[in-house]
């Protein structure tokens, strides 16, 4: 992981922030279909389906599947086109983040000063209710304005009527600790941690270095139904590969 996060990684992580806010306290399944877009990717909007079953969550798209197991404390990333997958423990990810931060701290003072301007580590994103209410994907949602933390404009719409147990925050906490530098998606996780419901729509405009990046996530559909067993695991015939610099996690 480099010092700066690419726009594509930020879009993926933004979806995971929303996914993290959707864990239910029962064994009921939850299926959430979303559309993620970015002004800088030069590609069509990316549709993702999030499956939630107990304390397992899956972020499934055309080319990738990410399985987050809060009981095992592992993240499995499946690369469908390569027919391979990686599996990393939360501790491995935290160690990786610490190594990135150590490398950043070892940079010359001038480089550290530049990085602090491009992506301030201590930037705080605040949320303020606007009073606007709208129905999104069949759920009533309240709008909150986003400000600070590198975000020049933005809003998040929190859907009411869906359970959000406190135990489901493990991934959010981990996500906020990764990357050495906090990107807008990581600040969003911290900003909405205390809000009820979960984010059905997110729009953010942020400066990433000299680039202005507009990110948006729109929830298209929410269903309560059993999650297919084959979605919760690595497909048959896929090969586990090691992440550079990490030992294989069983």
RABELDA-V17840 format. One record per residue. N is the residue number from 1. RES is the residue in three letters. SS is DSSP state (~ for helix, > for strand, _ for the rest). OMEGA is omega in whole degrees, 0 to 359 (NA if undefined). D_LAST is the distance of its C-alpha to the last C-alpha in whole Angstrom. Layout:
# RABELDA-V17840
n=(N:N)
res=(RES:RES)
ss=(SS:SS)
omega=(OMEGA:OMEGA)
d_last=(D_LAST:D_LAST)
This chain:
# RABELDA-V17840
n=(1:2:3:4:5:6:7:8:9:10:11:12:13:14:15:16:17:18:19:20:21:22:23:24:25:26:27:28:29:30:31:32:33:34:35:36:37:38:39:40:41:42:43:44:45:46:47:48:49:50:51:52:53:54:55:56:57:58:59:60:61:62:63:64:65:66:67:68:69:70:71:72:73:74:75:76:77:78:79:80:81:82:83:84:85:86:87:88:89:90:91:92:93:94:95:96:97:98:99:100:101:102:103:104:105:106:107:108:109:110:111:112:113:114:115:116:117:118:119:120:121:122:123:124:125:126:127:128:129:130:131:132:133:134:135:136:137:138:139:140:141:142:143:144:145:146:147:148:149:150:151:152:153:154:155:156:157:158:159:160:161:162:163:164:165:166:167:168:169:170:171:172:173:174:175:176:177:178:179:180:181:182:183:184:185:186:187:188:189:190:191:192:193:194:195:196:197:198:199:200:201:202:203:204:205:206:207:208:209:210:211:212:213:214:215:216:217:218:219:220:221:222:223:224:225:226:227:228:229:230:231:232:233:234:235:236:237:238:239:240:241:242:243:244:245:246:247:248:249:250)
res=(UNK:UNK:UNK:UNK:UNK:UNK:UNK:UNK:UNK:UNK:UNK:UNK:UNK:UNK:UNK:UNK:UNK:UNK:UNK:UNK:UNK:UNK:UNK:UNK:UNK:UNK:UNK:UNK:UNK:UNK:UNK:UNK:UNK:UNK:UNK:UNK:UNK:UNK:UNK:UNK:UNK:UNK:UNK:UNK:UNK:UNK:UNK:UNK:UNK:UNK:UNK:UNK:UNK:UNK:UNK:UNK:UNK:UNK:UNK:UNK:UNK:UNK:UNK:UNK:UNK:UNK:UNK:UNK:UNK:UNK:UNK:UNK:UNK:UNK:UNK:UNK:UNK:UNK:UNK:UNK:UNK:UNK:UNK:UNK:UNK:UNK:UNK:UNK:UNK:UNK:UNK:UNK:UNK:UNK:UNK:UNK:UNK:UNK:UNK:UNK:UNK:UNK:UNK:UNK:UNK:UNK:UNK:UNK:UNK:UNK:UNK:UNK:UNK:UNK:UNK:UNK:UNK:UNK:UNK:UNK:UNK:UNK:UNK:UNK:UNK:UNK:UNK:UNK:UNK:UNK:UNK:UNK:UNK:UNK:UNK:UNK:UNK:UNK:UNK:UNK:UNK:UNK:UNK:UNK:UNK:UNK:UNK:UNK:UNK:UNK:UNK:UNK:UNK:UNK:UNK:UNK:UNK:UNK:UNK:UNK:UNK:UNK:UNK:UNK:UNK:UNK:UNK:UNK:UNK:UNK:UNK:UNK:UNK:UNK:UNK:UNK:UNK:UNK:UNK:UNK:UNK:UNK:UNK:UNK:UNK:UNK:UNK:UNK:UNK:UNK:UNK:UNK:UNK:UNK:UNK:UNK:UNK:UNK:UNK:UNK:UNK:UNK:UNK:UNK:UNK:UNK:UNK:UNK:UNK:UNK:UNK:UNK:UNK:UNK:UNK:UNK:UNK:UNK:UNK:UNK:UNK:UNK:UNK:UNK:UNK:UNK:UNK:UNK:UNK:UNK:UNK:UNK:UNK:UNK:UNK:UNK:UNK:UNK:UNK:UNK:UNK:UNK:UNK:UNK:UNK:UNK:UNK:UNK:UNK:UNK)
ss=(_:_:_:_:_:_:~:~:~:~:~:~:~:~:~:~:~:~:~:~:_:_:_:_:_:_:_:_:>:>:>:>:>:>:>:>:>:>:_:_:_:_:_:_:_:>:>:>:>:>:>:>:>:_:_:>:>:>:>:>:_:_:_:>:>:>:>:>:>:_:_:_:_:>:>:>:>:>:>:_:_:_:_:>:>:>:>:>:>:~:~:~:~:~:~:~:~:~:~:~:~:~:~:~:~:_:_:_:~:~:~:~:~:~:~:~:~:~:_:_:_:_:_:_:_:>:>:>:>:>:>:>:>:>:>:>:_:_:>:>:>:>:>:>:>:>:>:>:_:_:>:>:>:>:>:>:>:>:>:_:_:_:_:_:_:~:~:~:~:~:~:~:~:~:~:~:~:_:_:_:_:_:_:~:~:~:~:~:~:~:~:_:_:_:_:_:_:>:>:>:>:>:>:>:>:>:>:>:_:_:>:>:>:>:>:>:>:>:>:>:>:>:>:_:_:_:_:_:~:~:~:~:_:_:_:_:_:_:>:>:_:_:_:_:_:_:_:_:_:_)
omega=(183:181:179:180:180:177:181:178:181:179:178:181:178:176:180:175:179:177:183:182:188:182:179:182:180:179:178:178:178:180:185:178:186:171:178:177:177:182:188:186:180:181:179:176:184:178:181:173:180:177:179:178:184:180:174:179:181:175:191:177:185:186:188:172:178:182:181:182:183:176:180:183:178:173:179:180:182:178:190:183:180:182:178:176:173:176:181:176:177:181:177:180:177:178:178:179:179:179:177:181:179:178:178:181:181:179:175:184:182:179:178:178:180:180:181:176:182:183:182:185:185:180:181:177:181:178:181:180:179:183:180:179:181:177:181:179:177:181:176:184:177:182:173:177:178:180:177:177:180:180:181:177:179:178:175:179:184:181:177:174:175:184:176:180:181:182:182:183:184:181:179:181:179:181:180:183:187:166:179:178:180:175:183:181:180:177:178:179:180:186:185:186:185:184:176:180:177:187:177:179:177:174:181:170:185:176:174:187:179:185:174:186:175:181:175:174:180:176:184:185:175:180:171:180:179:180:178:184:184:178:187:183:176:179:177:176:178:184:177:177:182:173:180:178:179:173:182:177:182:NA)
d_last=(22:25:28:29:27:28:30:28:25:27:28:24:24:27:26:23:25:27:24:23:27:27:24:26:27:27:25:27:26:27:28:29:30:31:32:31:34:35:38:36:34:37:35:36:34:31:30:27:26:24:23:22:21:21:19:17:19:19:21:22:24:26:23:20:18:16:14:14:13:15:14:10:11:9:11:11:13:15:18:20:22:20:18:15:12:10:7:9:9:13:13:12:15:17:17:17:20:22:22:24:26:27:28:30:32:32:34:38:40:41:38:37:40:39:36:37:40:37:35:36:33:35:36:36:37:39:40:43:44:47:48:47:46:45:43:40:38:40:40:42:41:42:42:41:42:40:41:40:37:38:39:42:42:40:40:37:38:37:37:38:38:34:32:30:28:28:24:23:24:20:19:23:23:20:21:24:23:21:23:26:29:29:30:32:29:27:31:31:28:30:34:33:31:34:35:36:34:32:33:34:36:35:37:37:39:38:39:36:38:41:39:40:37:38:35:35:33:35:34:35:34:33:32:31:30:27:24:23:20:19:19:16:14:13:16:17:17:15:13:10:11:11:13:16:16:12:10:6:4:0)
